[in-house]
Amino acid sequence: MITSGYSADPENAWRIGAPIVSYFAGPGFPGGSELNDASAQQLAEGGWNLVWCREKELDVLTRHGLRGQLTDPILNPDSLEKPESRAALDAFIGRVRRHAGLYAYYLTDEPGTTLFPAWGKLVAYLREHDPEHLAYINLLPVGATNEQLGTTGNVVDAYKAYLRQYVDLVRPALLSYDQYQFKNSCDTSGYIQNLALMRGKAMATGLPFINIVQACSWHPGQSAVPMASRVPTGNEMRYLAYTTLAYGAQGISYYVYSYPGHVGGIALADGSPTPLYHALKTINREFIAIAKELQPLKSAEVFHAGMQPPGATPVPADFRFKVDPPVPAIDYVEGGRVQGISFSTFGADEAAPTHLLVVNLDYKIKQTIRLTGPSMLEVFDASTREWSAKASPYIDLQLAEGEGKLVRIHQ
């Protein structure tokens, strides 16, 4: 289990538990609809397990076996500044901290570095008064301006400095960010790069991370505008989920579930599920099944065969796993979709990884490959959550658009 080393009370420290499947903007979200039994049941049946809620809605989610991410105006650094507001915060924590449905306190979205000290004080205060629950902050993506980040340098250096200051000043228990890549005319180039940078920071700190991905368009009526956001397909959602797993994340979140001014999403304003809901109903369960298998392990390597988008690392010649037919080199074109296959290794010992996640990076084309490794291999069935009954010297993998398969070396 990956945990933060920052808690002064490790016995009662927050732990991630089941891998996270959540959303940003939807039932229980500030400004959105209330969380009720109907929306909670829909979320649970769709495979979501971390949902937004207000204090009065905590009982609703527990009836459906869900975990709550709690929002309230009192969860603000200003609450620490005056005795009366601090007393109100203490009373709030006292009321909710023992509730079976509470998982996280939601604090803020996309702060720059100038706000880190204030939020760090609140995170520390919450950890002192309720170490068993997460204080959740979501970060800016790579590609945000230096002014937004509050750092200097090129895109990569500025973002690394942003992450470094966040960890040093806020001392979080979880890393979270959003990166949206789908435009009407292209795919933006920062998606894989952001995964790689966040994975690097997560490995360096021992913190788990989650990825918030695009599930809608926030430019209704602008389908003819080249750089306006587009509604992803089910295959594209599968690609987002499996690439998130490939880089070692323990959680995924979707923007949006349902929210005014957005089209697509997971449910309509009246609660009716969209095509993405039905696609994610399967994808979410596969995500959780594979993430649980990988949770006790460490991310060791992530290699790309085929295209090399920004942030990718090519497969080395001495890689222990081989595929037939070989994946040909493909030139990466700015704005084009990523193509090829990624290979991510995991193990209890990073120097001797035992598991391999193979992901078809092309969300438009199916791929079939034969995989061989250093020893006999087993493959994981994410739908049944079972490993193959017999090991084999090779495995034929049929990969749907954007799909991945988890393989391990037979012990």
Contacts in CASP RR format, 6 or more apart in sequence:
PFRMAT RR
TARGET T0000
AUTHOR 0000-0000-0000
METHOD contacts of the structure
MODEL  1
MITSGYSADPENAWRIGAPIVSYFAGPGFPGGSELNDASAQQLAEGGWNL
VWCREKELDVLTRHGLRGQLTDPILNPDSLEKPESRAALDAFIGRVRRHA
GLYAYYLTDEPGTTLFPAWGKLVAYLREHDPEHLAYINLLPVGATNEQLG
TTGNVVDAYKAYLRQYVDLVRPALLSYDQYQFKNSCDTSGYIQNLALMRG
KAMATGLPFINIVQACSWHPGQSAVPMASRVPTGNEMRYLAYTTLAYGAQ
GISYYVYSYPGHVGGIALADGSPTPLYHALKTINREFIAIAKELQPLKSA
EVFHAGMQPPGATPVPADFRFKVDPPVPAIDYVEGGRVQGISFSTFGADE
AAPTHLLVVNLDYKIKQTIRLTGPSMLEVFDASTREWSAKASPYIDLQLA
EGEGKLVRIHQ
1 15 0 8 1.000
1 16 0 8 1.000
1 17 0 8 1.000
1 295 0 8 1.000
1 296 0 8 1.000
2 16 0 8 1.000
2 206 0 8 1.000
2 207 0 8 1.000
2 208 0 8 1.000
2 250 0 8 1.000
2 295 0 8 1.000
3 10 0 8 1.000
3 13 0 8 1.000
3 14 0 8 1.000
3 15 0 8 1.000
3 16 0 8 1.000
3 173 0 8 1.000
4 13 0 8 1.000
4 14 0 8 1.000
4 171 0 8 1.000
4 172 0 8 1.000
4 173 0 8 1.000
4 174 0 8 1.000
4 205 0 8 1.000
4 206 0 8 1.000
4 207 0 8 1.000
5 13 0 8 1.000
5 206 0 8 1.000
6 127 0 8 1.000
6 171 0 8 1.000
6 172 0 8 1.000
6 173 0 8 1.000
7 13 0 8 1.000
7 14 0 8 1.000
7 127 0 8 1.000
7 131 0 8 1.000
7 173 0 8 1.000
8 127 0 8 1.000
8 128 0 8 1.000
8 131 0 8 1.000
9 131 0 8 1.000
12 131 0 8 1.000
12 132 0 8 1.000
13 131 0 8 1.000
13 132 0 8 1.000
13 173 0 8 1.000
14 131 0 8 1.000
14 132 0 8 1.000
14 133 0 8 1.000
14 134 0 8 1.000
14 173 0 8 1.000
16 174 0 8 1.000
16 208 0 8 1.000
16 250 0 8 1.000
16 295 0 8 1.000
17 295 0 8 1.000
18 49 0 8 1.000
18 288 0 8 1.000
18 292 0 8 1.000
19 250 0 8 1.000
19 251 0 8 1.000
19 287 0 8 1.000
19 288 0 8 1.000
19 291 0 8 1.000
19 292 0 8 1.000
19 295 0 8 1.000
20 49 0 8 1.000
20 50 0 8 1.000
20 210 0 8 1.000
20 250 0 8 1.000
20 251 0 8 1.000
20 252 0 8 1.000
20 253 0 8 1.000
21 47 0 8 1.000
21 48 0 8 1.000
21 49 0 8 1.000
21 50 0 8 1.000
21 251 0 8 1.000
21 252 0 8 1.000
21 253 0 8 1.000
21 284 0 8 1.000
21 287 0 8 1.000
21 288 0 8 1.000
22 48 0 8 1.000
22 49 0 8 1.000
22 50 0 8 1.000
22 51 0 8 1.000
22 69 0 8 1.000
22 210 0 8 1.000
22 251 0 8 1.000
22 252 0 8 1.000
22 253 0 8 1.000
22 254 0 8 1.000
23 29 0 8 1.000
23 48 0 8 1.000
23 51 0 8 1.000
23 52 0 8 1.000
23 215 0 8 1.000
23 253 0 8 1.000
23 254 0 8 1.000
23 255 0 8 1.000
23 256 0 8 1.000
23 257 0 8 1.000
23 266 0 8 1.000
24 138 0 8 1.000
24 178 0 8 1.000
24 212 0 8 1.000
24 253 0 8 1.000
24 254 0 8 1.000
24 255 0 8 1.000
24 256 0 8 1.000
24 257 0 8 1.000
25 32 0 8 1.000
25 255 0 8 1.000
25 256 0 8 1.000
25 257 0 8 1.000
25 258 0 8 1.000
25 259 0 8 1.000
25 262 0 8 1.000
26 32 0 8 1.000
26 33 0 8 1.000
26 52 0 8 1.000
26 256 0 8 1.000
26 257 0 8 1.000
26 258 0 8 1.000
26 259 0 8 1.000
26 267 0 8 1.000
27 33 0 8 1.000
27 34 0 8 1.000
27 35 0 8 1.000
27 36 0 8 1.000
27 39 0 8 1.000
27 40 0 8 1.000
27 43 0 8 1.000
27 51 0 8 1.000
27 52 0 8 1.000
27 257 0 8 1.000
27 258 0 8 1.000
28 34 0 8 1.000
28 35 0 8 1.000
28 51 0 8 1.000
28 52 0 8 1.000
28 53 0 8 1.000
28 54 0 8 1.000
28 57 0 8 1.000
28 71 0 8 1.000
29 52 0 8 1.000
29 71 0 8 1.000
29 257 0 8 1.000
29 259 0 8 1.000
30 71 0 8 1.000
32 259 0 8 1.000
32 260 0 8 1.000
33 39 0 8 1.000
33 258 0 8 1.000
34 54 0 8 1.000
34 57 0 8 1.000
35 51 0 8 1.000
35 52 0 8 1.000
35 53 0 8 1.000
35 54 0 8 1.000
35 57 0 8 1.000
35 60 0 8 1.000
35 61 0 8 1.000
36 57 0 8 1.000
36 60 0 8 1.000
37 60 0 8 1.000
37 63 0 8 1.000
37 64 0 8 1.000
38 271 0 8 1.000
39 267 0 8 1.000
39 271 0 8 1.000
40 51 0 8 1.000
40 60 0 8 1.000
40 61 0 8 1.000
40 63 0 8 1.000
40 64 0 8 1.000
40 66 0 8 1.000
41 64 0 8 1.000
42 267 0 8 1.000
42 271 0 8 1.000
42 273 0 8 1.000
42 277 0 8 1.000
43 51 0 8 1.000
43 64 0 8 1.000
43 66 0 8 1.000
44 64 0 8 1.000
44 65 0 8 1.000
44 66 0 8 1.000
45 281 0 8 1.000
46 277 0 8 1.000
46 280 0 8 1.000
46 281 0 8 1.000
46 284 0 8 1.000
47 280 0 8 1.000
47 281 0 8 1.000
47 284 0 8 1.000
47 285 0 8 1.000
47 288 0 8 1.000
48 66 0 8 1.000
48 284 0 8 1.000
49 66 0 8 1.000
49 67 0 8 1.000
49 288 0 8 1.000
50 66 0 8 1.000
50 67 0 8 1.000
50 68 0 8 1.000
50 69 0 8 1.000
50 103 0 8 1.000
50 104 0 8 1.000
50 253 0 8 1.000
51 61 0 8 1.000
51 66 0 8 1.000
51 67 0 8 1.000
51 68 0 8 1.000
51 69 0 8 1.000
52 68 0 8 1.000
52 69 0 8 1.000
52 71 0 8 1.000
52 106 0 8 1.000
53 60 0 8 1.000
53 61 0 8 1.000
53 68 0 8 1.000
53 69 0 8 1.000
53 70 0 8 1.000
53 71 0 8 1.000
54 70 0 8 1.000
54 71 0 8 1.000
54 72 0 8 1.000
55 70 0 8 1.000
55 72 0 8 1.000
55 92 0 8 1.000
55 95 0 8 1.000
55 96 0 8 1.000
58 68 0 8 1.000
58 70 0 8 1.000
58 96 0 8 1.000
58 99 0 8 1.000
58 101 0 8 1.000
58 102 0 8 1.000
61 67 0 8 1.000
61 68 0 8 1.000
61 101 0 8 1.000
62 99 0 8 1.000
62 100 0 8 1.000
62 101 0 8 1.000
66 101 0 8 1.000
67 101 0 8 1.000
67 102 0 8 1.000
67 103 0 8 1.000
67 104 0 8 1.000
68 101 0 8 1.000
68 102 0 8 1.000
68 103 0 8 1.000
68 104 0 8 1.000
69 103 0 8 1.000
69 104 0 8 1.000
69 105 0 8 1.000
69 106 0 8 1.000
69 136 0 8 1.000
70 96 0 8 1.000
70 102 0 8 1.000
70 104 0 8 1.000
70 105 0 8 1.000
70 106 0 8 1.000
71 106 0 8 1.000
72 92 0 8 1.000
74 85 0 8 1.000
74 88 0 8 1.000
74 89 0 8 1.000
74 92 0 8 1.000
75 89 0 8 1.000
75 105 0 8 1.000
75 106 0 8 1.000
75 107 0 8 1.000
75 122 0 8 1.000
76 122 0 8 1.000
77 118 0 8 1.000
77 119 0 8 1.000
77 120 0 8 1.000
77 121 0 8 1.000
77 122 0 8 1.000
78 85 0 8 1.000
79 85 0 8 1.000
79 86 0 8 1.000
79 88 0 8 1.000
79 89 0 8 1.000
79 122 0 8 1.000
80 86 0 8 1.000
80 89 0 8 1.000
80 121 0 8 1.000
80 122 0 8 1.000
80 125 0 8 1.000
89 125 0 8 1.000
90 129 0 8 1.000
93 126 0 8 1.000
93 129 0 8 1.000
93 130 0 8 1.000
94 129 0 8 1.000
94 130 0 8 1.000
96 102 0 8 1.000
97 129 0 8 1.000
97 130 0 8 1.000
97 132 0 8 1.000
97 133 0 8 1.000
102 133 0 8 1.000
103 133 0 8 1.000
103 134 0 8 1.000
104 133 0 8 1.000
104 134 0 8 1.000
104 135 0 8 1.000
104 136 0 8 1.000
105 126 0 8 1.000
105 130 0 8 1.000
105 133 0 8 1.000
105 134 0 8 1.000
105 135 0 8 1.000
105 136 0 8 1.000
106 136 0 8 1.000
107 119 0 8 1.000
107 122 0 8 1.000
107 123 0 8 1.000
107 135 0 8 1.000
107 136 0 8 1.000
107 137 0 8 1.000
108 115 0 8 1.000
108 119 0 8 1.000
108 137 0 8 1.000
108 138 0 8 1.000
109 137 0 8 1.000
109 138 0 8 1.000
110 138 0 8 1.000
110 139 0 8 1.000
110 140 0 8 1.000
110 144 0 8 1.000
110 148 0 8 1.000
110 178 0 8 1.000
111 119 0 8 1.000
111 137 0 8 1.000
111 139 0 8 1.000
111 140 0 8 1.000
112 140 0 8 1.000
112 148 0 8 1.000
112 149 0 8 1.000
112 150 0 8 1.000
112 162 0 8 1.000
113 149 0 8 1.000
113 150 0 8 1.000
113 151 0 8 1.000
113 162 0 8 1.000
113 165 0 8 1.000
113 166 0 8 1.000
113 169 0 8 1.000
114 150 0 8 1.000
116 165 0 8 1.000
116 166 0 8 1.000
116 169 0 8 1.000
116 170 0 8 1.000
117 169 0 8 1.000
119 137 0 8 1.000
119 170 0 8 1.000
120 169 0 8 1.000
120 170 0 8 1.000
120 171 0 8 1.000
122 135 0 8 1.000
123 135 0 8 1.000
123 137 0 8 1.000
123 170 0 8 1.000
123 171 0 8 1.000
123 172 0 8 1.000
124 171 0 8 1.000
126 133 0 8 1.000
126 135 0 8 1.000
127 135 0 8 1.000
127 173 0 8 1.000
134 173 0 8 1.000
134 174 0 8 1.000
135 172 0 8 1.000
135 173 0 8 1.000
136 174 0 8 1.000
136 176 0 8 1.000
137 170 0 8 1.000
137 172 0 8 1.000
137 176 0 8 1.000
138 176 0 8 1.000
138 177 0 8 1.000
138 178 0 8 1.000
138 212 0 8 1.000
139 162 0 8 1.000
139 163 0 8 1.000
139 166 0 8 1.000
139 175 0 8 1.000
139 176 0 8 1.000
139 177 0 8 1.000
140 148 0 8 1.000
140 149 0 8 1.000
140 162 0 8 1.000
140 177 0 8 1.000
141 177 0 8 1.000
141 178 0 8 1.000
141 179 0 8 1.000
141 180 0 8 1.000
141 190 0 8 1.000
141 194 0 8 1.000
142 155 0 8 1.000
142 156 0 8 1.000
142 159 0 8 1.000
142 179 0 8 1.000
142 190 0 8 1.000
142 193 0 8 1.000
142 194 0 8 1.000
142 197 0 8 1.000
143 155 0 8 1.000
143 159 0 8 1.000
143 190 0 8 1.000
144 159 0 8 1.000
146 152 0 8 1.000
146 153 0 8 1.000
146 158 0 8 1.000
149 158 0 8 1.000
149 159 0 8 1.000
149 161 0 8 1.000
149 162 0 8 1.000
150 158 0 8 1.000
150 162 0 8 1.000
151 157 0 8 1.000
151 158 0 8 1.000
151 159 0 8 1.000
151 161 0 8 1.000
151 162 0 8 1.000
151 165 0 8 1.000
152 158 0 8 1.000
152 161 0 8 1.000
153 161 0 8 1.000
156 193 0 8 1.000
156 197 0 8 1.000
159 194 0 8 1.000
159 197 0 8 1.000
160 197 0 8 1.000
160 201 0 8 1.000
163 175 0 8 1.000
163 197 0 8 1.000
163 198 0 8 1.000
163 201 0 8 1.000
164 201 0 8 1.000
166 172 0 8 1.000
167 201 0 8 1.000
167 205 0 8 1.000
167 207 0 8 1.000
172 207 0 8 1.000
173 207 0 8 1.000
174 207 0 8 1.000
174 208 0 8 1.000
174 209 0 8 1.000
174 210 0 8 1.000
175 198 0 8 1.000
175 201 0 8 1.000
175 202 0 8 1.000
175 205 0 8 1.000
175 207 0 8 1.000
175 208 0 8 1.000
175 209 0 8 1.000
175 210 0 8 1.000
176 209 0 8 1.000
176 210 0 8 1.000
176 211 0 8 1.000
176 212 0 8 1.000
176 253 0 8 1.000
177 194 0 8 1.000
177 198 0 8 1.000
177 209 0 8 1.000
177 211 0 8 1.000
177 212 0 8 1.000
178 211 0 8 1.000
178 212 0 8 1.000
178 213 0 8 1.000
178 253 0 8 1.000
178 255 0 8 1.000
179 190 0 8 1.000
179 191 0 8 1.000
179 194 0 8 1.000
179 195 0 8 1.000
179 211 0 8 1.000
179 212 0 8 1.000
179 213 0 8 1.000
180 188 0 8 1.000
180 213 0 8 1.000
180 214 0 8 1.000
180 229 0 8 1.000
180 255 0 8 1.000
181 187 0 8 1.000
181 188 0 8 1.000
181 190 0 8 1.000
181 191 0 8 1.000
181 214 0 8 1.000
182 188 0 8 1.000
182 214 0 8 1.000
182 229 0 8 1.000
182 230 0 8 1.000
182 232 0 8 1.000
182 236 0 8 1.000
183 226 0 8 1.000
183 227 0 8 1.000
183 228 0 8 1.000
183 229 0 8 1.000
183 230 0 8 1.000
184 222 0 8 1.000
184 223 0 8 1.000
184 224 0 8 1.000
184 225 0 8 1.000
184 226 0 8 1.000
184 227 0 8 1.000
184 228 0 8 1.000
184 229 0 8 1.000
184 230 0 8 1.000
185 226 0 8 1.000
185 227 0 8 1.000
186 226 0 8 1.000
186 227 0 8 1.000
186 335 0 8 1.000
186 336 0 8 1.000
187 335 0 8 1.000
187 336 0 8 1.000
187 337 0 8 1.000
187 338 0 8 1.000
188 335 0 8 1.000
189 309 0 8 1.000
189 310 0 8 1.000
189 334 0 8 1.000
189 335 0 8 1.000
190 309 0 8 1.000
190 310 0 8 1.000
191 243 0 8 1.000
191 309 0 8 1.000
191 338 0 8 1.000
192 243 0 8 1.000
192 304 0 8 1.000
192 309 0 8 1.000
192 310 0 8 1.000
192 311 0 8 1.000
192 312 0 8 1.000
192 338 0 8 1.000
193 309 0 8 1.000
193 310 0 8 1.000
193 311 0 8 1.000
195 211 0 8 1.000
195 243 0 8 1.000
195 244 0 8 1.000
195 246 0 8 1.000
195 247 0 8 1.000
195 249 0 8 1.000
196 247 0 8 1.000
196 302 0 8 1.000
196 311 0 8 1.000
196 312 0 8 1.000
196 313 0 8 1.000
197 311 0 8 1.000
198 209 0 8 1.000
198 211 0 8 1.000
198 247 0 8 1.000
198 249 0 8 1.000
199 209 0 8 1.000
199 247 0 8 1.000
199 248 0 8 1.000
199 249 0 8 1.000
199 299 0 8 1.000
199 302 0 8 1.000
201 207 0 8 1.000
201 209 0 8 1.000
202 208 0 8 1.000
202 209 0 8 1.000
202 248 0 8 1.000
202 299 0 8 1.000
203 298 0 8 1.000
203 299 0 8 1.000
208 249 0 8 1.000
208 250 0 8 1.000
208 251 0 8 1.000
209 248 0 8 1.000
209 249 0 8 1.000
209 250 0 8 1.000
209 251 0 8 1.000
210 249 0 8 1.000
210 250 0 8 1.000
210 251 0 8 1.000
210 252 0 8 1.000
210 253 0 8 1.000
211 240 0 8 1.000
211 244 0 8 1.000
211 247 0 8 1.000
211 249 0 8 1.000
211 251 0 8 1.000
211 252 0 8 1.000
211 253 0 8 1.000
212 252 0 8 1.000
212 253 0 8 1.000
212 254 0 8 1.000
212 255 0 8 1.000
213 237 0 8 1.000
213 240 0 8 1.000
213 241 0 8 1.000
213 244 0 8 1.000
213 252 0 8 1.000
213 253 0 8 1.000
213 254 0 8 1.000
213 255 0 8 1.000
214 229 0 8 1.000
214 232 0 8 1.000
214 240 0 8 1.000
214 254 0 8 1.000
214 255 0 8 1.000
215 232 0 8 1.000
215 237 0 8 1.000
215 254 0 8 1.000
215 255 0 8 1.000
215 256 0 8 1.000
215 257 0 8 1.000
215 264 0 8 1.000
215 265 0 8 1.000
215 266 0 8 1.000
215 276 0 8 1.000
215 280 0 8 1.000
216 229 0 8 1.000
216 231 0 8 1.000
216 255 0 8 1.000
216 256 0 8 1.000
216 259 0 8 1.000
216 262 0 8 1.000
216 263 0 8 1.000
216 264 0 8 1.000
216 265 0 8 1.000
217 228 0 8 1.000
217 229 0 8 1.000
217 230 0 8 1.000
217 231 0 8 1.000
217 262 0 8 1.000
217 263 0 8 1.000
217 264 0 8 1.000
218 229 0 8 1.000
218 256 0 8 1.000
218 261 0 8 1.000
218 262 0 8 1.000
219 225 0 8 1.000
219 228 0 8 1.000
219 229 0 8 1.000
220 261 0 8 1.000
220 262 0 8 1.000
220 263 0 8 1.000
221 263 0 8 1.000
222 228 0 8 1.000
223 230 0 8 1.000
231 263 0 8 1.000
231 264 0 8 1.000
231 265 0 8 1.000
231 276 0 8 1.000
232 240 0 8 1.000
232 276 0 8 1.000
233 363 0 8 1.000
234 275 0 8 1.000
234 276 0 8 1.000
234 279 0 8 1.000
234 280 0 8 1.000
234 283 0 8 1.000
235 363 0 8 1.000
235 364 0 8 1.000
235 400 0 8 1.000
235 401 0 8 1.000
235 402 0 8 1.000
236 363 0 8 1.000
237 254 0 8 1.000
237 276 0 8 1.000
237 279 0 8 1.000
237 280 0 8 1.000
237 283 0 8 1.000
238 279 0 8 1.000
238 283 0 8 1.000
238 363 0 8 1.000
238 400 0 8 1.000
238 401 0 8 1.000
238 402 0 8 1.000
238 403 0 8 1.000
239 360 0 8 1.000
239 361 0 8 1.000
239 362 0 8 1.000
239 363 0 8 1.000
239 401 0 8 1.000
239 402 0 8 1.000
240 252 0 8 1.000
241 252 0 8 1.000
241 283 0 8 1.000
241 284 0 8 1.000
241 286 0 8 1.000
241 287 0 8 1.000
242 357 0 8 1.000
242 359 0 8 1.000
242 360 0 8 1.000
242 402 0 8 1.000
242 403 0 8 1.000
242 404 0 8 1.000
243 342 0 8 1.000
243 359 0 8 1.000
243 361 0 8 1.000
244 251 0 8 1.000
244 252 0 8 1.000
244 287 0 8 1.000
245 287 0 8 1.000
245 290 0 8 1.000
245 291 0 8 1.000
245 294 0 8 1.000
245 344 0 8 1.000
245 357 0 8 1.000
245 359 0 8 1.000
245 404 0 8 1.000
246 302 0 8 1.000
246 342 0 8 1.000
246 344 0 8 1.000
246 357 0 8 1.000
246 359 0 8 1.000
247 299 0 8 1.000
247 302 0 8 1.000
247 344 0 8 1.000
248 294 0 8 1.000
248 299 0 8 1.000
248 344 0 8 1.000
248 346 0 8 1.000
249 291 0 8 1.000
250 291 0 8 1.000
250 295 0 8 1.000
251 287 0 8 1.000
251 291 0 8 1.000
252 287 0 8 1.000
254 265 0 8 1.000
254 266 0 8 1.000
254 280 0 8 1.000
256 262 0 8 1.000
256 265 0 8 1.000
256 266 0 8 1.000
257 265 0 8 1.000
257 266 0 8 1.000
257 267 0 8 1.000
258 265 0 8 1.000
258 266 0 8 1.000
258 267 0 8 1.000
258 268 0 8 1.000
258 269 0 8 1.000
258 271 0 8 1.000
260 269 0 8 1.000
264 274 0 8 1.000
264 276 0 8 1.000
265 274 0 8 1.000
265 276 0 8 1.000
266 273 0 8 1.000
266 274 0 8 1.000
266 276 0 8 1.000
266 277 0 8 1.000
266 280 0 8 1.000
267 273 0 8 1.000
267 274 0 8 1.000
267 277 0 8 1.000
268 274 0 8 1.000
282 383 0 8 1.000
285 382 0 8 1.000
285 383 0 8 1.000
286 382 0 8 1.000
286 383 0 8 1.000
289 380 0 8 1.000
289 382 0 8 1.000
289 383 0 8 1.000
289 385 0 8 1.000
290 357 0 8 1.000
290 380 0 8 1.000
290 382 0 8 1.000
290 406 0 8 1.000
293 355 0 8 1.000
293 380 0 8 1.000
293 406 0 8 1.000
294 346 0 8 1.000
294 355 0 8 1.000
294 357 0 8 1.000
294 406 0 8 1.000
296 348 0 8 1.000
297 346 0 8 1.000
297 347 0 8 1.000
297 348 0 8 1.000
297 353 0 8 1.000
297 354 0 8 1.000
297 355 0 8 1.000
298 346 0 8 1.000
298 347 0 8 1.000
298 348 0 8 1.000
298 349 0 8 1.000
298 350 0 8 1.000
299 344 0 8 1.000
299 345 0 8 1.000
299 346 0 8 1.000
299 350 0 8 1.000
300 345 0 8 1.000
300 346 0 8 1.000
300 347 0 8 1.000
300 350 0 8 1.000
300 351 0 8 1.000
300 353 0 8 1.000
301 313 0 8 1.000
301 343 0 8 1.000
301 344 0 8 1.000
301 345 0 8 1.000
301 353 0 8 1.000
302 313 0 8 1.000
302 342 0 8 1.000
302 343 0 8 1.000
302 344 0 8 1.000
303 313 0 8 1.000
303 314 0 8 1.000
303 315 0 8 1.000
303 316 0 8 1.000
303 319 0 8 1.000
303 342 0 8 1.000
303 343 0 8 1.000
303 344 0 8 1.000
304 312 0 8 1.000
304 313 0 8 1.000
304 314 0 8 1.000
304 315 0 8 1.000
304 340 0 8 1.000
304 341 0 8 1.000
304 342 0 8 1.000
304 343 0 8 1.000
304 361 0 8 1.000
305 314 0 8 1.000
305 315 0 8 1.000
305 323 0 8 1.000
305 326 0 8 1.000
305 327 0 8 1.000
305 340 0 8 1.000
305 341 0 8 1.000
305 342 0 8 1.000
305 343 0 8 1.000
306 327 0 8 1.000
306 328 0 8 1.000
306 329 0 8 1.000
306 330 0 8 1.000
306 339 0 8 1.000
306 340 0 8 1.000
306 341 0 8 1.000
307 330 0 8 1.000
307 331 0 8 1.000
307 332 0 8 1.000
307 338 0 8 1.000
307 339 0 8 1.000
307 340 0 8 1.000
307 361 0 8 1.000
308 314 0 8 1.000
308 332 0 8 1.000
309 332 0 8 1.000
309 338 0 8 1.000
315 343 0 8 1.000
319 343 0 8 1.000
320 373 0 8 1.000
320 374 0 8 1.000
321 343 0 8 1.000
321 356 0 8 1.000
321 371 0 8 1.000
321 372 0 8 1.000
321 373 0 8 1.000
321 374 0 8 1.000
322 371 0 8 1.000
322 372 0 8 1.000
322 373 0 8 1.000
323 341 0 8 1.000
323 369 0 8 1.000
323 370 0 8 1.000
323 371 0 8 1.000
323 372 0 8 1.000
324 369 0 8 1.000
324 370 0 8 1.000
324 372 0 8 1.000
325 369 0 8 1.000
327 340 0 8 1.000
327 341 0 8 1.000
327 369 0 8 1.000
330 339 0 8 1.000
330 340 0 8 1.000
332 338 0 8 1.000
337 362 0 8 1.000
337 363 0 8 1.000
337 364 0 8 1.000
338 361 0 8 1.000
338 362 0 8 1.000
339 361 0 8 1.000
339 362 0 8 1.000
339 365 0 8 1.000
340 360 0 8 1.000
340 361 0 8 1.000
340 362 0 8 1.000
340 367 0 8 1.000
341 358 0 8 1.000
341 359 0 8 1.000
341 360 0 8 1.000
341 361 0 8 1.000
341 367 0 8 1.000
341 369 0 8 1.000
341 399 0 8 1.000
342 357 0 8 1.000
342 358 0 8 1.000
342 359 0 8 1.000
342 361 0 8 1.000
343 356 0 8 1.000
343 357 0 8 1.000
343 358 0 8 1.000
344 356 0 8 1.000
344 357 0 8 1.000
344 359 0 8 1.000
345 353 0 8 1.000
345 355 0 8 1.000
345 356 0 8 1.000
346 353 0 8 1.000
346 354 0 8 1.000
346 355 0 8 1.000
346 356 0 8 1.000
346 357 0 8 1.000
347 353 0 8 1.000
347 354 0 8 1.000
347 355 0 8 1.000
348 354 0 8 1.000
354 408 0 8 1.000
354 409 0 8 1.000
354 411 0 8 1.000
355 406 0 8 1.000
355 407 0 8 1.000
355 408 0 8 1.000
355 409 0 8 1.000
356 371 0 8 1.000
356 406 0 8 1.000
356 407 0 8 1.000
356 408 0 8 1.000
357 404 0 8 1.000
357 405 0 8 1.000
357 406 0 8 1.000
357 407 0 8 1.000
358 369 0 8 1.000
358 371 0 8 1.000
358 397 0 8 1.000
358 399 0 8 1.000
358 404 0 8 1.000
358 405 0 8 1.000
358 407 0 8 1.000
359 399 0 8 1.000
359 402 0 8 1.000
359 403 0 8 1.000
359 404 0 8 1.000
360 366 0 8 1.000
360 367 0 8 1.000
360 399 0 8 1.000
360 400 0 8 1.000
360 401 0 8 1.000
360 402 0 8 1.000
360 403 0 8 1.000
360 404 0 8 1.000
361 402 0 8 1.000
362 401 0 8 1.000
362 402 0 8 1.000
363 401 0 8 1.000
363 402 0 8 1.000
364 401 0 8 1.000
365 401 0 8 1.000
366 398 0 8 1.000
366 399 0 8 1.000
366 400 0 8 1.000
366 401 0 8 1.000
367 399 0 8 1.000
368 396 0 8 1.000
368 397 0 8 1.000
368 398 0 8 1.000
368 399 0 8 1.000
369 396 0 8 1.000
369 397 0 8 1.000
369 399 0 8 1.000
370 394 0 8 1.000
370 395 0 8 1.000
370 396 0 8 1.000
370 397 0 8 1.000
371 377 0 8 1.000
371 394 0 8 1.000
371 395 0 8 1.000
371 396 0 8 1.000
371 397 0 8 1.000
371 407 0 8 1.000
372 393 0 8 1.000
372 394 0 8 1.000
373 393 0 8 1.000
373 394 0 8 1.000
373 409 0 8 1.000
374 409 0 8 1.000
375 409 0 8 1.000
375 410 0 8 1.000
376 391 0 8 1.000
376 392 0 8 1.000
376 393 0 8 1.000
376 409 0 8 1.000
376 410 0 8 1.000
377 391 0 8 1.000
377 392 0 8 1.000
377 393 0 8 1.000
377 394 0 8 1.000
377 395 0 8 1.000
377 407 0 8 1.000
377 408 0 8 1.000
377 409 0 8 1.000
377 410 0 8 1.000
378 387 0 8 1.000
378 388 0 8 1.000
378 391 0 8 1.000
378 392 0 8 1.000
378 407 0 8 1.000
378 408 0 8 1.000
378 409 0 8 1.000
378 410 0 8 1.000
379 387 0 8 1.000
379 388 0 8 1.000
379 395 0 8 1.000
379 397 0 8 1.000
379 405 0 8 1.000
379 406 0 8 1.000
379 407 0 8 1.000
380 386 0 8 1.000
380 387 0 8 1.000
380 388 0 8 1.000
380 405 0 8 1.000
380 406 0 8 1.000
380 407 0 8 1.000
380 408 0 8 1.000
381 387 0 8 1.000
381 388 0 8 1.000
382 406 0 8 1.000
387 408 0 8 1.000
391 410 0 8 1.000
395 407 0 8 1.000
397 405 0 8 1.000
397 407 0 8 1.000
399 405 0 8 1.000
END
